[in-house]
Amino acid sequence: MARWMTIDQKRQIIAKSVECPSLTHAELAEWAVITFKLPHKPARSTISGILSNTSRITIDAYGDGRRRKPLKVLSLRLEHRLVQWVKEYKDKNIYLSRQLITMRARHLQGEICDTWDLNLAHSLHASPRFAFAPASWRSRFCGTKGGSSRTAEPTRDNGSVRKLPTNTTAYLQPMGSGIIAAFKQRYRRKQLEWVYGKMKRREDVDKKAYAVDQRRAMEWSNEIWQDMQKTRTISNGFRHTGVDFNGVNENPCTYGDDFYRWMTDCPAARSLQLTTSTV
């Protein structure tokens, strides 16, 4: 398989195909397993995929030939700064571990993001082509993966930075455990009704009594989902996020009707009303 071959071996397969164009994919696979002493013979689809990507694999920018896959660099600026940092310690005969390099990468990533954001803010502020709205008009939620946890607050002209609590992620997921639990509870009720129907019909009930076919399971799921639309389960799930709904339950107020009913039906209220009118 392709995962057992390095980039250099893939390039040799391409060179062999150019040298002997009459070789089939199966013959190239046989040649590769013997030449490279691979534990498994590459599939014909693997050889076909290598040959179809000839223009990409043969260039030097694809990666070091000793690697099995090309090295993916997500940020060239981060890569250059990491290489420079490692080289400084290497010149001092200090070899850094992978954990230290990872920690340094996280710190540098925060610095690079802050620098980019500040440059963007200054460039937009200096450009007359952009109109700026107050920060109170709109808000943007930014979630970063592996971002810096430093407490520095640089000045930004294009927005405001607000700290969120550590449990923000759980509150920003509307499809939370409440909706899933309600769905499972209704599905379990369907299963119990299914088994109870078998018991009423005097059918054999074994360990597979709850098993149903895919069509019936999909019908149950559709019925459950339609039934949940009539409840407040989903709306409460979104309301607790605090993103699209208010943080309070917006039930219609019935205070006036309740008070009028209490005044007309309760004897103590009628006596109080008579006393008040007499005074």
C-alpha distance (Angstrom), angle and dihedral (degrees) to the residues before:
residue distance angle dihedral
M1 . . .
A2 3.81 . .
R3 3.79 94.5 .
W4 3.80 89.7 67.0
M5 3.81 93.4 57.5
T6 3.77 128.2 79.3
I7 3.77 125.2 -136.6
D8 3.80 90.2 -103.5
Q9 3.81 90.7 54.2
K10 3.78 90.4 50.7
R11 3.79 89.1 52.1
Q12 3.79 90.0 51.4
I13 3.81 89.8 53.0
I14 3.80 89.1 52.7
A15 3.80 90.8 48.6
K16 3.82 90.6 48.9
S17 3.79 90.3 51.1
V18 3.81 90.5 51.6
E19 3.80 91.1 46.7
C20 3.82 93.7 48.1
P21 3.80 107.8 25.2
S22 3.81 91.0 172.8
L23 3.81 92.5 69.2
T24 3.79 115.0 106.4
H25 3.78 124.6 -138.5
A26 3.79 91.0 -102.2
E27 3.81 91.1 51.9
L28 3.80 91.2 48.3
A29 3.80 88.8 51.8
E30 3.82 90.4 52.1
W31 3.80 90.4 48.6
A32 3.84 91.7 48.9
V33 3.81 95.5 50.1
I34 3.83 90.9 50.6
T35 3.81 97.5 41.1
F36 3.80 97.7 43.6
K37 3.84 95.5 31.6
L38 3.76 92.1 -129.0
P39 3.81 120.3 -174.7
H40 3.82 90.2 -132.2
K41 3.76 132.8 29.9
P42 3.80 112.5 -113.7
A43 3.77 115.2 -113.8
R44 3.77 120.5 -113.9
S45 3.79 89.6 -114.0
T46 3.82 88.5 56.4
I47 3.80 92.0 53.2
S48 3.79 89.9 46.2
G49 3.80 90.9 51.8
I50 3.81 91.6 50.2
L51 3.80 92.8 50.1
S52 3.79 92.9 45.7
N53 3.83 89.5 55.9
T54 3.80 94.8 48.1
S55 3.79 95.4 123.9
R56 3.80 91.5 52.7
I57 3.82 99.7 41.6
T58 3.79 97.6 46.8
I59 3.80 96.9 57.3
D60 3.80 119.2 92.9
A61 3.79 92.7 -125.5
Y62 3.82 90.0 66.3
G63 3.78 90.2 78.9
D64 3.78 148.1 -92.9
G65 3.79 112.4 -38.9
R66 3.80 92.0 -131.7
R67 3.79 92.1 63.7
R68 3.77 123.6 85.3
K69 3.78 94.2 -142.9
P70 3.79 132.0 22.8
L71 3.77 115.0 -93.2
K72 3.78 109.8 -108.2
V73 3.79 113.1 -141.7
L74 3.79 111.8 -164.2
S75 3.80 95.1 -175.0
L76 3.79 123.8 23.1
R77 3.79 91.5 -165.6
L78 3.80 91.0 53.3
E79 3.79 91.0 46.2
H80 3.82 93.1 51.6
R81 3.79 93.2 48.3
L82 3.80 91.8 47.9
V83 3.80 91.8 50.2
Q84 3.78 90.7 49.3
W85 3.82 91.5 48.8
V86 3.81 93.3 49.0
K87 3.81 91.1 46.2
E88 3.81 91.6 54.0
Y89 3.79 91.1 57.5
K90 3.77 92.6 40.3
D91 3.80 89.8 58.2
K92 3.80 86.4 57.1
N93 3.82 90.5 52.4
I94 3.81 90.7 -108.5
Y95 3.79 115.4 133.8
L96 3.78 114.7 -160.7
S97 3.78 124.8 -142.2
R98 3.79 123.9 -124.8
Q99 3.81 91.2 -107.4
L100 3.81 92.3 57.2
I101 3.79 91.8 47.6
T102 3.81 90.1 50.2
M103 3.80 91.4 50.6
R104 3.80 90.7 49.3
A105 3.81 90.6 48.5
R106 3.80 91.4 55.1
H107 3.80 91.0 50.4
L108 3.80 93.4 47.2
Q109 3.78 91.4 47.3
G110 3.78 90.2 59.8
E111 3.81 91.6 48.8
I112 3.80 92.4 48.7
C113 3.81 92.5 48.9
D114 3.80 91.8 48.7
T115 3.80 91.5 48.5
W116 3.80 92.0 49.3
D117 3.80 92.4 48.4
L118 3.80 92.7 48.4
N119 3.80 92.0 48.7
L120 3.80 89.9 49.6
A121 3.79 91.2 49.9
H122 3.80 93.3 49.7
S123 3.81 93.4 45.4
L124 3.80 92.7 50.1
H125 3.78 91.8 45.2
A126 3.80 91.9 52.9
S127 3.79 94.8 45.1
P128 3.83 116.5 89.8
R129 3.79 91.7 -156.7
F130 3.79 94.6 76.9
A131 3.78 127.4 69.8
F132 3.77 117.7 -149.4
A133 3.78 124.8 -141.5
P134 3.80 122.8 -158.7
A135 3.76 115.1 -90.4
S136 3.81 90.2 -118.4
W137 3.79 91.4 65.5
R138 3.75 95.1 68.6
S139 3.77 139.9 8.0
R140 3.78 129.8 -155.3
F141 3.78 125.6 -156.3
C142 3.82 112.8 -147.9
G143 3.78 121.1 -170.0
T144 3.78 115.4 -168.4
K145 3.78 127.4 -167.0
G146 3.77 113.5 -136.6
G147 3.76 92.5 -2.8
S148 3.76 124.1 163.4
S149 3.80 118.4 -85.2
R150 3.80 94.3 -154.8
T151 3.80 117.9 131.0
A152 3.80 95.5 -134.9
E153 3.80 113.0 132.5
P154 3.82 110.1 -162.4
T155 3.79 118.0 -168.0
R156 3.79 113.0 -98.8
D157 3.78 123.6 -173.0
N158 3.81 95.2 -165.3
G159 3.80 99.0 58.6
S160 3.75 149.1 -19.2
V161 3.79 129.4 -94.8
R162 3.77 119.5 -136.0
K163 3.77 126.0 -178.7
L164 3.78 117.9 -126.0
P165 3.82 125.2 -153.9
T166 3.77 121.0 -99.7
N167 3.81 92.4 -107.7
T168 3.80 94.3 53.2
T169 3.79 94.1 114.2
A170 3.79 93.3 62.0
Y171 3.80 91.7 51.0
L172 3.81 93.2 48.1
Q173 3.82 94.6 58.1
P174 3.81 108.5 89.2
M175 3.81 92.3 -175.5
G176 3.76 89.4 68.0
S177 3.75 133.3 154.0
G178 3.80 92.7 -79.0
I179 3.80 94.6 64.4
I180 3.80 92.9 42.0
A181 3.80 92.2 47.3
A182 3.81 91.4 50.1
F183 3.80 90.7 50.1
K184 3.81 92.2 49.2
Q185 3.79 91.5 47.6
R186 3.79 92.1 54.2
Y187 3.79 92.1 44.7
R188 3.80 90.3 51.3
R189 3.79 88.9 52.1
K190 3.81 89.2 54.1
Q191 3.79 89.7 52.2
L192 3.80 92.6 50.2
E193 3.79 91.1 49.3
W194 3.81 88.7 49.6
V195 3.80 92.9 52.7
Y196 3.79 92.8 42.0
G197 3.79 89.2 54.7
K198 3.80 89.3 54.5
M199 3.79 90.5 50.5
K200 3.80 91.5 50.6
R201 3.80 89.9 51.5
R202 3.81 90.1 50.9
E203 3.79 92.2 -118.4
D204 3.78 123.7 155.8
V205 3.80 111.6 -89.7
D206 3.81 115.8 -158.6
K207 3.79 137.1 154.6
K208 3.81 90.9 -68.5
A209 3.78 94.2 53.4
Y210 3.81 92.3 112.6
A211 3.82 93.8 51.2
V212 3.80 115.7 110.5
D213 3.78 133.3 173.7
Q214 3.78 122.1 -95.3
R215 3.79 95.1 -104.6
R216 3.80 93.6 54.7
A217 3.81 91.0 46.4
M218 3.81 89.9 52.6
E219 3.80 90.9 48.2
W220 3.80 90.3 51.0
S221 3.80 91.2 48.7
N222 3.79 91.4 50.4
E223 3.81 92.0 49.0
I224 3.80 91.5 47.7
W225 3.79 92.7 49.0
Q226 3.79 92.0 48.6
D227 3.80 89.6 48.8
M228 3.81 91.5 50.4
Q229 3.81 90.0 56.0
K230 3.80 88.1 68.8
T231 3.80 93.3 56.3
R232 3.81 132.9 67.1
T233 3.79 94.0 -116.5
I234 3.80 96.6 104.1
S235 3.81 95.1 37.5
N236 3.80 90.4 51.4
G237 3.80 89.5 50.1
F238 3.80 90.0 56.6
R239 3.81 93.4 38.8
H240 3.80 93.1 58.4
T241 3.80 90.7 55.8
G242 3.78 90.5 68.1
V243 3.82 90.7 -143.8
D244 3.81 106.8 97.4
F245 3.80 103.0 9.2
N246 3.78 135.8 45.5
G247 3.77 119.9 -97.1
V248 3.82 93.0 -117.4
N249 3.78 131.0 69.0
E250 3.79 108.3 -100.3
N251 3.79 98.7 -150.9
P252 3.82 115.0 156.0
C253 3.79 111.3 -96.0
T254 3.82 115.0 -115.5
Y255 3.79 97.4 178.6
G256 3.80 94.6 119.7
D257 3.80 94.7 49.8
D258 3.79 92.4 45.1
F259 3.80 92.3 49.7
Y260 3.81 92.2 48.3
R261 3.81 91.1 49.3
W262 3.80 90.5 48.9
M263 3.81 91.7 50.4
T264 3.81 93.0 50.1
D265 3.81 101.3 39.4
C266 3.82 105.2 34.7
P267 3.87 115.1 81.5
A268 3.79 91.9 -151.7
A269 3.77 89.7 53.9
R270 3.82 91.8 50.7
S271 3.80 91.1 51.0
L272 3.79 89.8 48.0
Q273 3.79 89.5 50.1
L274 3.82 91.7 50.7
T275 3.80 91.8 48.0
T276 3.78 91.3 49.5
S277 3.79 92.9 48.7
T278 3.81 91.1 48.8
V279 3.77 92.0 52.5
